[in-house]
Amino acid sequence: MAVLADTRYVPPPVRADGAEGTLAWLRARVSRFSTGPEHAERRRLLVALLDGVDPAGLREAARELTRERGGNWRGVPVAVLGAALGVEDTGAVPAAADGYLSGEESPQADAAVAELLRQADISVITLLLQAHAATETLVENALAHTRAAADGPIGNVLAGAAANGLAAAAPAWAGDVGALLHETLRHDPPLKATRRLDARTGDEVTIDLVAVNRDPEVFHDPERFDPARGRSPYLTFGSGVRPCPAPHHALALAAGVLEGLLP
Ligand code: HEM
């Protein structure tokens, strides 16, 4: 938390000479990789956009779209967020998101960025690219835990099988999608690490979010997956100067997808 709150630690710099409209060009223009007043201004635009998107509406739309697609939930989080931000076709998001954090460039990623720029401005694209992989990984991990928790269909756990007379197959937290998601976020953060550069020494610092979230001095029996532990101070959404600005939106999208998978 001390490193993440200290402006001396900055995101590792990205190249600034990418051709206009490419992934490299985009990365040089987003909040995520900028610092100082430029970061503050770019982040302000994102927060203003997010303020106009109601998480409860995202949850409902994600639930409906997941049902409409017969449970085929891949792409749902970003389609729902895209619709809320005025982007009709989010099909290019996965290819652009692939290299967004890593910086790995490819003709496919550049073509996807070009396609998104035809539909939206940089702030909206940033939100879609940041949202995509992390939210889908959260859903995947939560589903894996429901499978691990019950022998019966996953729907039994999500629907609260204990209340439906299937107590033998379901754990005590069955039916509490929020508890499932929070403990999944603690136990299995979608982004496992984040990096900073010490602006004075040039040293690189890696913050291991898995280790942080399992600190035995903070979390009782930290290795154990236990949704009943309630809200805990995990750092999955970051902290300090540049935490995720959208934890409520992420949780709403994931909860909606899970509800849409209920029988
Ligand atoms: C489970 C899902 C998500 C997780 C775990 C997650 C996690 C994170 C983390 C850890 C950071 C900070 C990285 C750092 O400090 O180096 C971050 C930044 C960010 N996230 Fe998320 N995120 C999620 C979903 C979303 C969603 C749905 C959106 C958009 C609606 C979003 C938008 C952003 C943006 C724009 C930033 C950069 C903030 C800045 O530049 O100041 N994230 N996220």
py3Dmol code that shows the C-alpha trace and the ligand (Angstrom):
import py3Dmol

protein = """\
ATOM      1  CA  MET A   1       0.000   0.000   0.000  1.00  0.00           C
ATOM      2  CA  ALA A   2       2.925   2.327   0.754  1.00  0.00           C
ATOM      3  CA  VAL A   3       4.390   1.807  -2.725  1.00  0.00           C
ATOM      4  CA  LEU A   4       1.023   2.211  -4.436  1.00  0.00           C
ATOM      5  CA  ALA A   5       0.374   5.477  -2.558  1.00  0.00           C
ATOM      6  CA  ASP A   6       3.815   6.978  -3.320  1.00  0.00           C
ATOM      7  CA  THR A   7       4.082   9.100  -6.506  1.00  0.00           C
ATOM      8  CA  ARG A   8       7.783   8.249  -6.702  1.00  0.00           C
ATOM      9  CA  TYR A   9       6.709   4.829  -7.994  1.00  0.00           C
ATOM     10  CA  VAL A  10       5.350   5.160 -11.517  1.00  0.00           C
ATOM     11  CA  PRO A  11       4.077   2.664 -14.084  1.00  0.00           C
ATOM     12  CA  PRO A  12       6.940   1.460 -16.301  1.00  0.00           C
ATOM     13  CA  PRO A  13       7.049   3.867 -19.288  1.00  0.00           C
ATOM     14  CA  VAL A  14       5.533   2.890 -22.635  1.00  0.00           C
ATOM     15  CA  ARG A  15       6.944   3.773 -26.051  1.00  0.00           C
ATOM     16  CA  ALA A  16       5.776   7.126 -27.356  1.00  0.00           C
ATOM     17  CA  ASP A  17       6.553   6.734 -31.059  1.00  0.00           C
ATOM     18  CA  GLY A  18       3.778   4.360 -32.203  1.00  0.00           C
ATOM     19  CA  ALA A  19       2.113   5.241 -35.512  1.00  0.00           C
ATOM     20  CA  GLU A  20      -1.231   7.005 -35.132  1.00  0.00           C
ATOM     21  CA  GLY A  21      -4.142   4.685 -34.443  1.00  0.00           C
ATOM     22  CA  THR A  22      -2.027   1.670 -33.368  1.00  0.00           C
ATOM     23  CA  LEU A  23      -1.966  -0.142 -30.014  1.00  0.00           C
ATOM     24  CA  ALA A  24       1.347   1.541 -29.100  1.00  0.00           C
ATOM     25  CA  TRP A  25      -0.134   4.959 -29.939  1.00  0.00           C
ATOM     26  CA  LEU A  26      -3.165   4.202 -27.777  1.00  0.00           C
ATOM     27  CA  ARG A  27      -1.052   3.034 -24.821  1.00  0.00           C
ATOM     28  CA  ALA A  28       0.873   6.309 -24.912  1.00  0.00           C
ATOM     29  CA  ARG A  29      -2.398   8.218 -24.513  1.00  0.00           C
ATOM     30  CA  VAL A  30      -4.214   6.445 -21.671  1.00  0.00           C
ATOM     31  CA  SER A  31      -4.480   7.078 -17.965  1.00  0.00           C
ATOM     32  CA  ARG A  32      -3.131   3.633 -17.064  1.00  0.00           C
ATOM     33  CA  PHE A  33       0.422   4.330 -18.246  1.00  0.00           C
ATOM     34  CA  SER A  34       0.709   8.066 -17.612  1.00  0.00           C
ATOM     35  CA  THR A  35       1.892   9.930 -14.533  1.00  0.00           C
ATOM     36  CA  GLY A  36       1.513  13.235 -12.682  1.00  0.00           C
ATOM     37  CA  PRO A  37      -0.996  15.875 -13.839  1.00  0.00           C
ATOM     38  CA  GLU A  38      -1.498  14.048 -17.154  1.00  0.00           C
ATOM     39  CA  HIS A  39      -2.605  10.930 -15.294  1.00  0.00           C
ATOM     40  CA  ALA A  40      -4.882  12.951 -13.005  1.00  0.00           C
ATOM     41  CA  GLU A  41      -6.614  14.611 -15.980  1.00  0.00           C
ATOM     42  CA  ARG A  42      -7.021  11.401 -17.988  1.00  0.00           C
ATOM     43  CA  ARG A  43      -8.292   9.569 -14.931  1.00  0.00           C
ATOM     44  CA  ARG A  44     -10.767  12.386 -14.230  1.00  0.00           C
ATOM     45  CA  LEU A  45     -12.353  11.828 -17.655  1.00  0.00           C
ATOM     46  CA  LEU A  46     -12.729   8.099 -16.962  1.00  0.00           C
ATOM     47  CA  VAL A  47     -14.285   8.663 -13.558  1.00  0.00           C
ATOM     48  CA  ALA A  48     -16.765  11.144 -15.101  1.00  0.00           C
ATOM     49  CA  LEU A  49     -17.764   8.560 -17.707  1.00  0.00           C
ATOM     50  CA  LEU A  50     -18.169   5.863 -15.051  1.00  0.00           C
ATOM     51  CA  ASP A  51     -20.304   8.215 -12.945  1.00  0.00           C
ATOM     52  CA  GLY A  52     -22.824   8.146 -15.791  1.00  0.00           C
ATOM     53  CA  VAL A  53     -23.081   4.343 -15.768  1.00  0.00           C
ATOM     54  CA  ASP A  54     -25.288   2.835 -13.080  1.00  0.00           C
ATOM     55  CA  PRO A  55     -23.894  -0.487 -11.781  1.00  0.00           C
ATOM     56  CA  ALA A  56     -27.411  -1.790 -11.046  1.00  0.00           C
ATOM     57  CA  GLY A  57     -28.326  -1.282 -14.711  1.00  0.00           C
ATOM     58  CA  LEU A  58     -25.170  -3.151 -15.792  1.00  0.00           C
ATOM     59  CA  ARG A  59     -26.059  -6.057 -13.532  1.00  0.00           C
ATOM     60  CA  GLU A  60     -29.548  -6.379 -14.938  1.00  0.00           C
ATOM     61  CA  ALA A  61     -28.359  -6.051 -18.549  1.00  0.00           C
ATOM     62  CA  ALA A  62     -25.610  -8.659 -17.999  1.00  0.00           C
ATOM     63  CA  ARG A  63     -28.161 -11.057 -16.499  1.00  0.00           C
ATOM     64  CA  GLU A  64     -30.553 -10.596 -19.417  1.00  0.00           C
ATOM     65  CA  LEU A  65     -27.906 -10.874 -22.131  1.00  0.00           C
ATOM     66  CA  THR A  66     -26.423 -14.017 -20.560  1.00  0.00           C
ATOM     67  CA  ARG A  67     -29.905 -15.591 -20.580  1.00  0.00           C
ATOM     68  CA  GLU A  68     -30.601 -14.396 -24.104  1.00  0.00           C
ATOM     69  CA  ARG A  69     -27.376 -16.078 -25.250  1.00  0.00           C
ATOM     70  CA  GLY A  70     -28.373 -19.345 -23.580  1.00  0.00           C
ATOM     71  CA  GLY A  71     -25.585 -19.139 -21.000  1.00  0.00           C
ATOM     72  CA  ASN A  72     -22.854 -18.374 -23.524  1.00  0.00           C
ATOM     73  CA  TRP A  73     -21.507 -15.569 -21.339  1.00  0.00           C
ATOM     74  CA  ARG A  74     -18.147 -14.818 -22.986  1.00  0.00           C
ATOM     75  CA  GLY A  75     -18.154 -11.267 -24.284  1.00  0.00           C
ATOM     76  CA  VAL A  76     -21.209 -10.340 -22.218  1.00  0.00           C
ATOM     77  CA  PRO A  77     -19.461  -8.018 -19.697  1.00  0.00           C
ATOM     78  CA  VAL A  78     -17.869  -5.905 -22.383  1.00  0.00           C
ATOM     79  CA  ALA A  79     -20.973  -5.938 -24.644  1.00  0.00           C
ATOM     80  CA  VAL A  80     -23.066  -4.616 -21.752  1.00  0.00           C
ATOM     81  CA  LEU A  81     -20.499  -1.999 -20.732  1.00  0.00           C
ATOM     82  CA  GLY A  82     -20.057  -1.019 -24.388  1.00  0.00           C
ATOM     83  CA  ALA A  83     -23.810  -0.532 -24.841  1.00  0.00           C
ATOM     84  CA  ALA A  84     -23.882   1.673 -21.727  1.00  0.00           C
ATOM     85  CA  LEU A  85     -21.038   3.773 -23.164  1.00  0.00           C
ATOM     86  CA  GLY A  86     -22.535   4.020 -26.666  1.00  0.00           C
ATOM     87  CA  VAL A  87     -20.418   1.365 -28.413  1.00  0.00           C
ATOM     88  CA  GLU A  88     -22.549  -0.992 -30.465  1.00  0.00           C
ATOM     89  CA  ASP A  89     -19.992  -3.559 -31.580  1.00  0.00           C
ATOM     90  CA  THR A  90     -17.426  -4.675 -29.007  1.00  0.00           C
ATOM     91  CA  GLY A  91     -16.181  -7.623 -31.095  1.00  0.00           C
ATOM     92  CA  ALA A  92     -12.730  -6.031 -31.484  1.00  0.00           C
ATOM     93  CA  VAL A  93     -12.156  -5.634 -27.739  1.00  0.00           C
ATOM     94  CA  PRO A  94     -10.518  -9.027 -26.969  1.00  0.00           C
ATOM     95  CA  ALA A  95      -7.869  -8.663 -29.696  1.00  0.00           C
ATOM     96  CA  ALA A  96      -7.023  -5.111 -28.621  1.00  0.00           C
ATOM     97  CA  ALA A  97      -7.104  -6.004 -24.917  1.00  0.00           C
ATOM     98  CA  ASP A  98      -4.571  -8.806 -25.432  1.00  0.00           C
ATOM     99  CA  GLY A  99      -1.643  -6.445 -25.789  1.00  0.00           C
ATOM    100  CA  TYR A 100      -3.026  -3.503 -23.847  1.00  0.00           C
ATOM    101  CA  LEU A 101      -1.420  -4.296 -20.501  1.00  0.00           C
ATOM    102  CA  SER A 102       1.587  -6.295 -21.731  1.00  0.00           C
ATOM    103  CA  GLY A 103       2.461  -3.979 -24.617  1.00  0.00           C
ATOM    104  CA  GLU A 104       2.840  -6.909 -26.980  1.00  0.00           C
ATOM    105  CA  GLU A 105       2.126  -5.496 -30.424  1.00  0.00           C
ATOM    106  CA  SER A 106       0.629  -7.381 -33.379  1.00  0.00           C
ATOM    107  CA  PRO A 107      -1.151  -6.543 -36.641  1.00  0.00           C
ATOM    108  CA  GLN A 108      -4.332  -8.057 -35.138  1.00  0.00           C
ATOM    109  CA  ALA A 109      -4.159  -5.793 -32.083  1.00  0.00           C
ATOM    110  CA  ASP A 110      -3.517  -2.737 -34.274  1.00  0.00           C
ATOM    111  CA  ALA A 111      -6.479  -3.606 -36.527  1.00  0.00           C
ATOM    112  CA  ALA A 112      -8.702  -4.059 -33.453  1.00  0.00           C
ATOM    113  CA  VAL A 113      -7.646  -0.683 -32.041  1.00  0.00           C
ATOM    114  CA  ALA A 114      -8.380   0.941 -35.421  1.00  0.00           C
ATOM    115  CA  GLU A 115     -11.845  -0.642 -35.443  1.00  0.00           C
ATOM    116  CA  LEU A 116     -12.586   0.625 -31.917  1.00  0.00           C
ATOM    117  CA  LEU A 117     -11.378   4.134 -32.808  1.00  0.00           C
ATOM    118  CA  ARG A 118     -14.007   4.205 -35.544  1.00  0.00           C
ATOM    119  CA  GLN A 119     -16.668   3.837 -32.850  1.00  0.00           C
ATOM    120  CA  ALA A 120     -15.415   5.593 -29.729  1.00  0.00           C
ATOM    121  CA  ASP A 121     -12.892   7.956 -28.202  1.00  0.00           C
ATOM    122  CA  ILE A 122      -9.822   6.967 -26.199  1.00  0.00           C
ATOM    123  CA  SER A 123     -11.495   7.235 -22.782  1.00  0.00           C
ATOM    124  CA  VAL A 124     -14.325   4.875 -23.702  1.00  0.00           C
ATOM    125  CA  ILE A 125     -11.902   2.441 -25.368  1.00  0.00           C
ATOM    126  CA  THR A 126      -9.697   2.490 -22.245  1.00  0.00           C
ATOM    127  CA  LEU A 127     -12.629   1.452 -20.090  1.00  0.00           C
ATOM    128  CA  LEU A 128     -13.554  -1.416 -22.421  1.00  0.00           C
ATOM    129  CA  LEU A 129      -9.989  -2.715 -22.669  1.00  0.00           C
ATOM    130  CA  GLN A 130      -9.401  -2.522 -18.912  1.00  0.00           C
ATOM    131  CA  ALA A 131     -12.749  -4.168 -18.176  1.00  0.00           C
ATOM    132  CA  HIS A 132     -12.595  -7.119 -20.540  1.00  0.00           C
ATOM    133  CA  ALA A 133     -10.046  -9.668 -19.334  1.00  0.00           C
ATOM    134  CA  ALA A 134     -10.221  -8.866 -15.616  1.00  0.00           C
ATOM    135  CA  THR A 135     -14.001  -9.218 -15.439  1.00  0.00           C
ATOM    136  CA  GLU A 136     -14.085 -12.414 -17.494  1.00  0.00           C
ATOM    137  CA  THR A 137     -11.335 -13.919 -15.338  1.00  0.00           C
ATOM    138  CA  LEU A 138     -13.324 -13.056 -12.219  1.00  0.00           C
ATOM    139  CA  VAL A 139     -16.395 -14.864 -13.604  1.00  0.00           C
ATOM    140  CA  GLU A 140     -14.280 -17.873 -14.636  1.00  0.00           C
ATOM    141  CA  ASN A 141     -12.673 -18.124 -11.193  1.00  0.00           C
ATOM    142  CA  ALA A 142     -15.999 -17.765  -9.387  1.00  0.00           C
ATOM    143  CA  LEU A 143     -17.495 -20.530 -11.536  1.00  0.00           C
ATOM    144  CA  ALA A 144     -14.517 -22.764 -10.805  1.00  0.00           C
ATOM    145  CA  HIS A 145     -15.147 -22.291  -7.082  1.00  0.00           C
ATOM    146  CA  THR A 146     -18.832 -23.133  -7.384  1.00  0.00           C
ATOM    147  CA  ARG A 147     -17.853 -26.358  -9.157  1.00  0.00           C
ATOM    148  CA  ALA A 148     -15.349 -27.138  -6.427  1.00  0.00           C
ATOM    149  CA  ALA A 149     -17.920 -26.449  -3.734  1.00  0.00           C
ATOM    150  CA  ALA A 150     -20.684 -28.743  -4.902  1.00  0.00           C
ATOM    151  CA  ASP A 151     -21.044 -32.021  -6.713  1.00  0.00           C
ATOM    152  CA  GLY A 152     -24.332 -30.946  -8.208  1.00  0.00           C
ATOM    153  CA  PRO A 153     -24.854 -28.489 -11.079  1.00  0.00           C
ATOM    154  CA  ILE A 154     -23.288 -25.080 -10.492  1.00  0.00           C
ATOM    155  CA  GLY A 155     -26.753 -23.601 -10.475  1.00  0.00           C
ATOM    156  CA  ASN A 156     -27.386 -25.341  -7.155  1.00  0.00           C
ATOM    157  CA  VAL A 157     -24.705 -23.284  -5.478  1.00  0.00           C
ATOM    158  CA  LEU A 158     -25.564 -20.000  -7.126  1.00  0.00           C
ATOM    159  CA  ALA A 159     -29.265 -20.392  -6.535  1.00  0.00           C
ATOM    160  CA  GLY A 160     -28.840 -21.216  -2.866  1.00  0.00           C
ATOM    161  CA  ALA A 161     -29.342 -24.937  -2.951  1.00  0.00           C
ATOM    162  CA  ALA A 162     -29.348 -25.033   0.846  1.00  0.00           C
ATOM    163  CA  ALA A 163     -32.640 -23.171   0.795  1.00  0.00           C
ATOM    164  CA  ASN A 164     -34.034 -25.593  -1.769  1.00  0.00           C
ATOM    165  CA  GLY A 165     -33.530 -28.749   0.234  1.00  0.00           C
ATOM    166  CA  LEU A 166     -30.207 -29.650  -1.391  1.00  0.00           C
ATOM    167  CA  ALA A 167     -28.167 -28.732   1.652  1.00  0.00           C
ATOM    168  CA  ALA A 168     -25.891 -31.744   1.346  1.00  0.00           C
ATOM    169  CA  ALA A 169     -24.497 -30.486  -1.952  1.00  0.00           C
ATOM    170  CA  ALA A 170     -24.249 -26.812  -1.113  1.00  0.00           C
ATOM    171  CA  PRO A 171     -22.022 -24.812   1.239  1.00  0.00           C
ATOM    172  CA  ALA A 172     -23.438 -22.346   3.779  1.00  0.00           C
ATOM    173  CA  TRP A 173     -22.800 -19.318   1.530  1.00  0.00           C
ATOM    174  CA  ALA A 174     -24.840 -20.789  -1.321  1.00  0.00           C
ATOM    175  CA  GLY A 175     -27.011 -18.195  -2.999  1.00  0.00           C
ATOM    176  CA  ASP A 176     -24.870 -15.243  -1.928  1.00  0.00           C
ATOM    177  CA  VAL A 177     -23.323 -14.150  -5.227  1.00  0.00           C
ATOM    178  CA  GLY A 178     -21.693 -11.110  -3.566  1.00  0.00           C
ATOM    179  CA  ALA A 179     -19.912 -13.243  -0.957  1.00  0.00           C
ATOM    180  CA  LEU A 180     -18.736 -15.645  -3.654  1.00  0.00           C
ATOM    181  CA  LEU A 181     -17.334 -12.785  -5.762  1.00  0.00           C
ATOM    182  CA  HIS A 182     -15.560 -10.988  -2.914  1.00  0.00           C
ATOM    183  CA  GLU A 183     -13.817 -14.131  -1.720  1.00  0.00           C
ATOM    184  CA  THR A 184     -12.928 -15.047  -5.306  1.00  0.00           C
ATOM    185  CA  LEU A 185     -11.399 -11.579  -5.708  1.00  0.00           C
ATOM    186  CA  ARG A 186      -9.319 -12.068  -2.555  1.00  0.00           C
ATOM    187  CA  HIS A 187      -8.247 -15.642  -3.184  1.00  0.00           C
ATOM    188  CA  ASP A 188      -7.702 -15.404  -6.965  1.00  0.00           C
ATOM    189  CA  PRO A 189      -7.133 -11.831  -8.127  1.00  0.00           C
ATOM    190  CA  PRO A 190      -7.630 -11.575 -11.919  1.00  0.00           C
ATOM    191  CA  LEU A 191      -4.545  -9.355 -12.156  1.00  0.00           C
ATOM    192  CA  LYS A 192      -1.931 -11.281 -10.196  1.00  0.00           C
ATOM    193  CA  ALA A 193       0.664  -8.524 -10.039  1.00  0.00           C
ATOM    194  CA  THR A 194       1.282  -4.935 -10.940  1.00  0.00           C
ATOM    195  CA  ARG A 195       4.592  -3.219 -11.635  1.00  0.00           C
ATOM    196  CA  ARG A 196       6.122   0.132 -10.766  1.00  0.00           C
ATOM    197  CA  LEU A 197       9.383   1.858 -11.502  1.00  0.00           C
ATOM    198  CA  ASP A 198      11.151   3.831  -8.787  1.00  0.00           C
ATOM    199  CA  ALA A 199      11.472   7.173 -10.605  1.00  0.00           C
ATOM    200  CA  ARG A 200      14.612   8.056  -8.625  1.00  0.00           C
ATOM    201  CA  THR A 201      16.638   4.846  -8.811  1.00  0.00           C
ATOM    202  CA  GLY A 202      15.129   3.136 -11.861  1.00  0.00           C
ATOM    203  CA  ASP A 203      14.540  -0.010  -9.768  1.00  0.00           C
ATOM    204  CA  GLU A 204      11.552  -2.089 -10.748  1.00  0.00           C
ATOM    205  CA  VAL A 205       9.103  -3.169  -8.057  1.00  0.00           C
ATOM    206  CA  THR A 206       6.602  -5.978  -8.576  1.00  0.00           C
ATOM    207  CA  ILE A 207       3.623  -6.019  -6.254  1.00  0.00           C
ATOM    208  CA  ASP A 208       2.419  -9.577  -5.926  1.00  0.00           C
ATOM    209  CA  LEU A 209      -1.323  -9.238  -5.326  1.00  0.00           C
ATOM    210  CA  VAL A 210      -1.783 -12.940  -4.614  1.00  0.00           C
ATOM    211  CA  ALA A 211       0.760 -12.812  -1.778  1.00  0.00           C
ATOM    212  CA  VAL A 212      -0.696  -9.546  -0.452  1.00  0.00           C
ATOM    213  CA  ASN A 213      -4.188 -11.026  -0.352  1.00  0.00           C
ATOM    214  CA  ARG A 214      -2.944 -14.053   1.588  1.00  0.00           C
ATOM    215  CA  ASP A 215      -0.938 -12.191   4.217  1.00  0.00           C
ATOM    216  CA  PRO A 216      -1.419 -14.281   7.374  1.00  0.00           C
ATOM    217  CA  GLU A 217      -1.145 -11.150   9.513  1.00  0.00           C
ATOM    218  CA  VAL A 218      -4.234  -9.725   7.835  1.00  0.00           C
ATOM    219  CA  PHE A 219      -6.320 -12.739   6.832  1.00  0.00           C
ATOM    220  CA  HIS A 220      -7.190 -15.623   9.106  1.00  0.00           C
ATOM    221  CA  ASP A 221      -6.406 -18.997   7.487  1.00  0.00           C
ATOM    222  CA  PRO A 222      -5.561 -17.153   4.245  1.00  0.00           C
ATOM    223  CA  GLU A 223      -5.164 -20.130   1.905  1.00  0.00           C
ATOM    224  CA  ARG A 224      -8.677 -21.312   2.622  1.00  0.00           C
ATOM    225  CA  PHE A 225     -11.405 -20.238   0.187  1.00  0.00           C
ATOM    226  CA  ASP A 226     -14.177 -19.090   2.467  1.00  0.00           C
ATOM    227  CA  PRO A 227     -16.907 -16.750   1.188  1.00  0.00           C
ATOM    228  CA  ALA A 228     -18.322 -16.644   4.718  1.00  0.00           C
ATOM    229  CA  ARG A 229     -15.317 -14.594   5.926  1.00  0.00           C
ATOM    230  CA  GLY A 230     -17.186 -11.458   4.812  1.00  0.00           C
ATOM    231  CA  ARG A 231     -15.635  -8.305   3.348  1.00  0.00           C
ATOM    232  CA  SER A 232     -11.886  -8.381   3.702  1.00  0.00           C
ATOM    233  CA  PRO A 233      -9.235  -5.758   2.849  1.00  0.00           C
ATOM    234  CA  TYR A 234      -7.881  -7.345  -0.339  1.00  0.00           C
ATOM    235  CA  LEU A 235      -5.854  -5.237  -2.793  1.00  0.00           C
ATOM    236  CA  THR A 236      -7.267  -6.814  -5.935  1.00  0.00           C
ATOM    237  CA  PHE A 237      -8.491  -3.458  -7.233  1.00  0.00           C
ATOM    238  CA  GLY A 238      -5.201  -1.742  -6.400  1.00  0.00           C
ATOM    239  CA  SER A 239      -4.756   1.095  -3.939  1.00  0.00           C
ATOM    240  CA  GLY A 240      -3.276   4.563  -3.512  1.00  0.00           C
ATOM    241  CA  VAL A 241      -2.712   6.881  -6.486  1.00  0.00           C
ATOM    242  CA  ARG A 242      -4.283   4.818  -9.251  1.00  0.00           C
ATOM    243  CA  PRO A 243      -6.593   2.092  -8.000  1.00  0.00           C
ATOM    244  CA  CYS A 244      -9.214   0.600 -10.296  1.00  0.00           C
ATOM    245  CA  PRO A 245     -11.868   3.280 -10.698  1.00  0.00           C
ATOM    246  CA  ALA A 246     -14.572   0.702 -11.410  1.00  0.00           C
ATOM    247  CA  PRO A 247     -14.815  -1.954  -8.680  1.00  0.00           C
ATOM    248  CA  HIS A 248     -18.598  -1.528  -8.408  1.00  0.00           C
ATOM    249  CA  HIS A 249     -19.020  -1.791 -12.155  1.00  0.00           C
ATOM    250  CA  ALA A 250     -16.822  -4.895 -12.297  1.00  0.00           C
ATOM    251  CA  LEU A 251     -18.748  -6.581  -9.485  1.00  0.00           C
ATOM    252  CA  ALA A 252     -22.089  -5.684 -11.056  1.00  0.00           C
ATOM    253  CA  LEU A 253     -21.121  -7.127 -14.447  1.00  0.00           C
ATOM    254  CA  ALA A 254     -19.816 -10.347 -12.895  1.00  0.00           C
ATOM    255  CA  ALA A 255     -22.831 -10.743 -10.596  1.00  0.00           C
ATOM    256  CA  GLY A 256     -25.211 -10.217 -13.531  1.00  0.00           C
ATOM    257  CA  VAL A 257     -23.473 -12.908 -15.592  1.00  0.00           C
ATOM    258  CA  LEU A 258     -23.597 -15.381 -12.683  1.00  0.00           C
ATOM    259  CA  GLU A 259     -27.304 -14.675 -12.123  1.00  0.00           C
ATOM    260  CA  GLY A 260     -27.900 -15.168 -15.839  1.00  0.00           C
ATOM    261  CA  LEU A 261     -26.401 -18.643 -15.565  1.00  0.00           C
ATOM    262  CA  LEU A 262     -28.943 -19.722 -12.958  1.00  0.00           C
ATOM    263  CA  PRO A 263     -31.377 -22.336 -14.147  1.00  0.00           C
TER     264      PRO A 263
END
"""
ligand_1 = """\
43
HEM
C -12.625 -7.925 -11.619
C -12.409 -6.971 -12.455
C -11.310 -5.940 -12.314
C -10.152 -5.974 -11.595
C -9.644 -7.077 -10.693
C -9.459 -4.728 -11.840
C -8.240 -4.379 -11.257
C -7.550 -3.226 -11.502
C -6.286 -2.847 -10.886
C -5.499 -3.691 -9.888
C -5.944 -1.644 -11.376
C -4.712 -0.820 -10.954
C -3.473 -1.301 -11.603
C -2.251 -0.683 -10.952
O -2.323 -0.076 -9.899
O -1.177 -0.857 -11.532
C -6.964 -1.244 -12.306
C -6.944 -0.083 -13.021
C -7.946 0.295 -13.855
N -9.156 -0.357 -14.054
Fe -9.745 -2.088 -13.272
N -10.205 -3.966 -12.679
C -11.350 -4.668 -12.991
C -12.387 -4.262 -13.786
C -12.455 -3.027 -14.372
C -13.583 -2.535 -15.106
C -14.917 -3.280 -15.287
C -13.237 -1.309 -15.575
C -14.032 -0.337 -16.389
C -15.346 -0.229 -16.349
C -11.881 -1.025 -15.126
C -11.167 0.116 -15.395
C -9.892 0.384 -14.935
C -9.118 1.556 -15.342
C -9.552 2.624 -16.322
C -7.901 1.491 -14.658
C -6.734 2.496 -14.766
C -6.895 3.569 -13.698
C -5.901 4.684 -13.841
O -5.259 4.784 -14.879
O -5.774 5.507 -12.912
N -11.456 -2.089 -14.378
N -7.944 -2.215 -12.354
"""
view = py3Dmol.view(width=600, height=400)
view.addModel(protein, "pdb")
view.setStyle({"model": 0}, {"cartoon": {"style": "trace"}})
view.addModel(ligand_1, "xyz")
view.setStyle({"model": 1}, {"stick": {}})
view.zoomTo()
view.show()
